[in-house]
Amino acid sequence: MNLEIIIFVIGVIYGYLKPGKQSKAELFKKSIILGIILGIVFGLVLGVISMFLGSFAGSFVMATGTFIGILLSVILLALFFIAGVAFGDFIESRTK
């Protein structure tokens, strides 16, 4: 839970310090692309490592699970960041 709070606070700071309204859809698209890239990289790395340590079927399951887990984690953290950006934009519009 601490990581989510830190990501939210970083989003608030980003939204407040960056002038103007930020495109939340653009931030979400970038986070999905980042999640897919990280999921593929970590999935392949863990899949290759487990293939040397065990069977091919186990490595496929580990790679797929890693990809899905990292993708969902990045999307969840992106939602916290975008909520923080929206709150930071709101604070910026009220104070400036």
Secondary structure, DSSP 8 states (H G I E B T S, - for coil): -HHHHHHHHHHHHHHHHS-S---HHHHHHHHHHHHHHHHHHHHHHHHHHHHHHS-HHHHHHHHHHHHHHHHHHHHHHHHHHHHHHHHHHHHHHHH-
